[in-house]
Amino acid sequence: MTMILRRLDGFLLAMLTAIGLALLHPALGTGDGPLHLGVVTNLGVALVFFLHGAALSRERLKQGMTNWRLHLFVQASTFVLFPLLGGGAVWAAQGRVPPDLLLGIFYLTALPSTISSSVAMTSLGHGNVPAAIFNASLSSLIGMIATPLLVGLMVSTSGHGLPLDQAMLDIATQLLLPFAVGQALRPWLADFIARRRAVIGKVDKAVIVLIVYSSFCDSTAAGLWHDYAWWMLLGVGLSVGVLLFLVLALTTLGSRFAGFSRADEVTAVFCGSKKSLASGIPMAKLLFAGHPALGLVVLPVMFYHQLQLVVCSMLARRYAARAALEDA
């Protein structure tokens, strides 16, 4: 728990610092500003997904492939249950919440699950780790296609347009292609990746912070934040908190109704309730390229990421205690 909170604090501090700098001096970090962050972040996104591809072990995936009922449950939670809740929230709040913020909330619900924290929480809670690795990795692959399709469907039904063809092309060239190249080169890079896993994790986070900084610079330069007050931030925090509570409750009850073992329940809850900041921020940059409210769109993802780490780490400790009692 202490280690998780220490990492959370450092990463959170970096993002808050980036947001503060963007609010104070936005001209420096805009996409076409002096730092050329539009090009830099595009290259950073490609590098991150190349490293993700090189780090993905096909052998470990095969270990957790057989439990199809659990896999179906997790993927349905990620790409069916979540978007249904997000669509309901958008429908209920229309006219009372800024449209860009509603788009951000639905975008959060359309994202894939995380890999690192899902597996870490599953391990901490004495769950089915091979199945967690398989589901989290599969979710990331599905999300490269499902997330833009879900967002495009929601945007089209709301009467607005999204250049989905161009967005899918950008995702294919900047996410899928580097990922595939990394996976193809894994036999030669696996040892290098394993020895430098900590450094690679910092590269991942650095790219996210740069994208957050550039997005908030663009939004501040466009005058977006003058239109909203402090209550908006409070509302975002409350909304994602309710969403996390609902999904944790539904996945817990659903896994018990399905008759999963305790270890499979842990995997179902943690993999089915997570949303990936590492995929979400780069993908938002491609899906909403040039959108002046990109900073507002990614705000729910940033809030949810921090909240899920804190809440799920506490829940993982409870699962671990329950496992210890069963063993005793």
N, C-alpha and C positions, 0 to 999 in steps of 0.2 A: 504493500500500500504506500509506504513512504517513498519507494523508488518511483512508482507511478505518479504520485503527486509532485515529486521533484521534477520529473520530465514534463509534466503538465505545466508547472509554473514557468519553466524556462521557455517552452514553446509559446505559451500564452503571453508571456512578457514580450517576446520577440514580435508577436502579431500586434499586440497593443502599441508597442513602440512604432511599428510600421504605420499603423493607423494614425497615431498622433503626428508623426512626421508628414503624412499625407494631408492631414487637416491643416497643418501649419504652413506648408510650402508645397502645394500640389504640382506646380509647374515642373519641378525637377523630375518627377517620376511618372508623368503621363506617357502613354504608349509611344508618342512621337516626340518626347522631350529630350533633353540633353543626354540622358542615360540610355536612350533607345531601348527602354524596357520591353516594348512590344516584340522586338526581335530577340532580346535576351531571354525573355520568359518562354517564347516559342521553342528556342533551343533547349532551355532547361526542362520543359515538359517532355520533349523527345528523349532527353538523357534519362529522366526519371523512369519513363516507361521501358526504355532499353534495359536499365538496371533491374526493373521488376521482372522483365522477361528472363534475364540471365539468372536471377535468383530463384525462379520458380522450379522446384524439384519435381520432375515427373514421377520419380520413384515414390516420393511421399504422397503424391496425389493418388497413386494406384492403391496405397494402403487403405485409404478411406473411401474407395469408390463403391463398395458393394451395398452400403446401407441406403437403398434407393428411397425408402419411405422418409427417412430423415432428410435426405437431400431435397426431395420434393417439398417437404414442409418448409425448410429454410428458404428455398428460392421463391416459393409462393408468398411467404411472409415479406421478403424483400421487394418483389416486383409486382405483387397483387395486393396484399393487405395494406402495405404502406401507401401506394398510390391511391387506393380507395379512400383511406383516411385523409390523404392530402387533398384529393378532389372534393371530398365532403367539406373540408375546412374552407377551401376556396369558394365553394358554392354558398356556404353559410355566411361568409364574411364579405362577400362582394358588396361594394358600395360603402363599406365602413372602414376598410383597410386599404392602404395604397396598393394599386395593381402590381407594381414591381415587387412589393413585399410578398404578396400572395403568390406571385410567380416563384419567388425564392423558396417559400414554404413547400410548394408543390415540387420544385426542383430537388429539394432535400429528400422528399419521399420517393423520388424516382431513382436515387443513386444506388449503386451497389454497396455491399457490405465491405467492411475493412478486412484486411488480412492480418496484419501484425497484432492489433489489439484484440481481435476476435479469438485468435489462437492463444494469445497470452492469457486472456480472461478464462478461456476454456481450460487451459492447463492449470491456472490458479484454482479454479473451482472443481478440479478432478473430473473433468469431462472427457469426451471422446475426441482426443486431439487429432488423430488422422482424419476423422470426418470433418473436423473444423477446418483443417488445412484444405481439404478438398472443396468444401462448400464456399469458403471465403475466396479461394482462387477462382472457382467456377463463377461466383457472383461477379468478380471483377471483369472476367471475360464477357459474360452476358451483358454487363452494364455498358460496355462500349457500344453496343447496338441498342439495347432496350431503353437506356436512359434518354438518348436523343429522340427515339420514337415516342416514348411516353410524354416527354415535354412538348414535342411537336403536336401530338394529339390534343393535349390540354390547351395549348396556345391557339390551335385552329378552331377548337370548339368555343373559345372565348371571343372569337371574332378578330383576332390579331394574326399576323403572319410571322413565320419563322423560316428563314432560308435553310430548310432541312437538308436539301441536296448538298449545298455547300458545306454545311456543318458536318454531315456524314463523311464527305470527302476529306475535310480537315482532320476529323477523328481517325479516319483510316490512315492518313499519311503521317500524322503526328503522334498517334497513340498505338494503333494496331501494328503498323509497319515497324517502328522501333522495338515494340514488344516481341514481334515475331523474329526480328534479327537477333535480339538478345537471347531468346530461347534457342535459336539455331546455333549460337556461339557458346551456349552454356557448357558443353563438354570442355572447352578451353578456358572458360572464365569462372567455373564453379569454385575452384580453390581460392582464386583471387577475391571473389565476392565473399566467401566465407570468412577469410582473414580480415576483411575490411568492412564488415557488416555495420559497425558503429559509424564509420565515416560515411558510408552510403546512406544511412539513416539521416545524417546531418545534411547531406546534399538534398535529399527528399524534402526535408523541412525548410531548407533555405529557399528552394524553388517556390514552395507554397507561400512563404513570407513575402517573397518578391512579387508574386502574382497578387496577393492581398494588397501590398503597398501600391502597385501600379493601378489596381482596380479602384482603390479609394482615392488615389490622385485624380484619376479620370472623373470620378463622381464628384469630388470636391471642386475641380476646375469647371464642371458643368453646373455648379450651384445647387446640386441635389440636396445637400444636407441643410440648406436654409429652409427647406419646406417642411421639415419634420422636427419634432421636439423630443425631449428625453423619454416621454411615455412610449415612444415607438420601440426603443431598446428594451424597456421593461416588458412591453407586449410580446416582443420576439422571444425573450427569455421564458416567459410564462407559456407561450404557445408550444415551444419545442419541449418544455418540461412536461406538459400534458401529453404531447405526442409520445414521448419516451415512456411515460407511465402506462399509457394505453397499450403500446406494443409489448412492453415487458409483461403486462398482465395477460394479454391475449396469447402470447407465445408460451407463457408458462402454463396457462389453463389448457391451451390447445395440445401441447406436448403431453400433458398428463392424460387428456382425453384420448389421445392416440395410443396410449399405452407404452410410451418410450421408457427405457430404463433411466435411472438417475443420471448416468453419464451422458446419454443421448439428450436428455432434457437440458442439461447444462449447455451442450453444443447448440441445440435448437434456440435456446433463449439468447445466447450471446451472439451467435452468427445471424440470427433472424432479427435482432433489434439494432444492429450497428449500421451506421452510414459512414461512407469513406470521405474524409476530407482530402486525402491524398489523391483520389480520383476526381472528387467533386470540384475542387478549385481549378485544376487544369482543364477539365471538361467544360466548365462554365465559361472559361476564357475563349474556348472555341465555339461553343453553342451561341453565346451572346456577344460575339465579337463586335466591338464598336458601340455596344449598348452603354449609354451614359450612366445608367443606374446599376451597373454590374456590381458595385460595392454593396448596394442594398440587396441585390439578388443573392449574393453569397453569405449575407449576414446570418440567416438561419442555420446554414451549414456550419459556420464557425461556432455558433452558440451550442448547437447539438453535439458537435465533436467534443467540446470540453465537458459538457454535462454527462454524456454517455460514459466517458472515462471515469469520472468520479463515482457515479451511481453504480456502474457495473463492477467497479473494483470492490465496492462495499458488498454487492450481491455475491461476487465470487468468493469472498471470505465466508459468507454464510453457507454457500454450497460446500466449501472446503470443510467447515465445521461439521456439517451434516454428514459428509463422507467419512470423517474421522469417527463420528458416533456409530455409523453403520459398521465400519471396520472393527471397532471395539466390541 
